[in-house]
Amino acid sequence: MAPEKREIEINSREDTLDLMHPDIRPWPVTPPPSPEEVAEVYAKRKATDFGKWCEDNLRFEYSFGKPEALQGLKVLCMGLWRLGNKFCASLLAEAGAEVINIEPPEGDPLRKLTPFGREEYMLEDKETGEKCGLEFIHEMRNQYSITLNVETEEGREIYKNLAKNVDVLIEEYPPGYMDELGIGYRQLSKINPGLVYCWIGVRGSWGPYKDKLSKFGQWTLEPFGGCANSFVHNTGFPPDQLPRGKGGDPTRSGVWFADYVAGEQAACSICAALYWRDEFSGEGQFIEVTGAESQMDILDFDIGWYGFNGSIKARTGAWDPNLNQYEWNPCKDGYMMIGGQTDRLWYRIGMCIERDYPQFGRLIHEDPLLKEMGARNALQALIKTYTLTTRWLRDLNRIEAEQKLLEYEIAAGPILFIDEVAEFPHFKYRPWVYTIDSDQYGTFMYSASPNSFQMRTPHRVKWIGRPLGKDNYEIYQKWLGLGQSKVNELKDKGVI
């Protein structure tokens, strides 16, 4: 059973002071399973040889001694207040690219983003005392940090010199901003014809409703991607599924989902452009990626359904209108996900529930439509099925429910809280979560790259986000030959 969850409410100055110096949670609290324990699982699943072969070739710990697929690739990253460019850049950096993130001398405002605006949730640089938000640090993995004011003439010249030496430039400023400064793709491609230039935005840099600007919010447009493509519209509960006033409204994703999807798509597009350049044309190109369109590409059948007969997909909460028994249901200590998308699985779910709760079996006999896959996906059939499933689950905790369902070889699993994710035996063993030591911020827990498990060229995290301008001297010396005194002079003039 999961440990009791604690919600923090700050009601007094004393509470605030208690949170100013929180204890860092140790990880892992319990050790991961041993190789001997895992070998027993392979044997039970009759996959001893294959499981061991996969583990011997894909172990996370072996990745740091292997080659990197994008080693030698040079990338510049520019953008404020947005995660699409940073996520894209980190994906390339984890694959071995040398990525330089450029911020204005005052830093990206995203560095100050912290839950509820509370500085005690930020990490402090041990050397300078500068504080930085956790999200920025997590998404700046493997990237170098330099500062440059491109709104100065000297800054633009330095920027052009940097761009001469790179393969890829990722940019996420308002459309046309860099072009107006004379350092957009049209200008840079003349001095670097092989440049792959990727602009990431919300709705696009052209068209009647291109990315709109406002005086105060020109950088913070991420949610409008999901609003513009119907993602937010069809996420949430229908009006009659929750008490009055609690249902029927759209639900925005808890993370900046459109930005992350755009970043992933941008990395894919960049790799395709590099392949085209290196294998066929020798030329770079301009790439435009938007959060709205990238997210729209994964909106299931919404567009197809509308084109078919004009239907507008309604909000159905966690229910899938294509399948009966394919959603989470509340149980004694949380929620349990159950999958019954085939006849075989659906009847097995019925037999499992009927063992403890005979009403489920009677329901099948009384309603002949439930015996046919297509008919039991109707709304009235979904209501009947989930009502009884929830009635069965309310007396079971997640572990008990999962054990019962797995006995019938049913696809099932609990919805985990984040502390359970960090301590889940499978995720610790592979691992999906890990820690890294930083000279500036101490030990930092992060999610391992999903591309870590490659046989020849696995991706890896070598460091987390850096303090602002940490790499100014190294990068300007290495890339442009500027000495320390020159860098200091430019800093004094506000160029760096």
Buried (B, 14 or more C-beta within 10 A) or exposed (E): EBEEEEEEEEEEEEEEEEEEEEEEEEBBEEEBBEEEEBBEEBEEEEEBEEBBEBBEEBBBEBBEEEEBBBEEBBBBBBBBBBBBBBBBBBBBBBBBBBBBBBBBBEBBBBBBBBEEEEEBBBBBBEEEEBBBBBBBBBBBBBBBBBBBBBEBEBBBEBBBBBBEEBBBBBBBBBBBBBBEBBBBBEBBBEEBEBBBBBBBBBBBBEEEEBBEEEEEEBBBBBBBBBBBBBBBBBBBBBBEBBEEEEBBEBEBBEEBBBBBBBBBBBBBBBBEBBEBBEEEEEEBBBBBBBBBBBBBEEBEEBBEBEEEEEEEBEBBBBBBBEBBBBBBBEBBBBBBBBBBBEEEBBBBBBEBBBBEBEEBBEBBEEBEBBEEBEEBBBEEBBEBBBEBBEBBBEEBBBBBBBEBBEEBEBBBBBBBEEBBEBBBBEBBBBBBBBBBEBEBBEEBBBBBBEBBBBEEBBBBBEBBBBBBBBBBBEBBBEBBEBEEEBBEEBBEEBBB
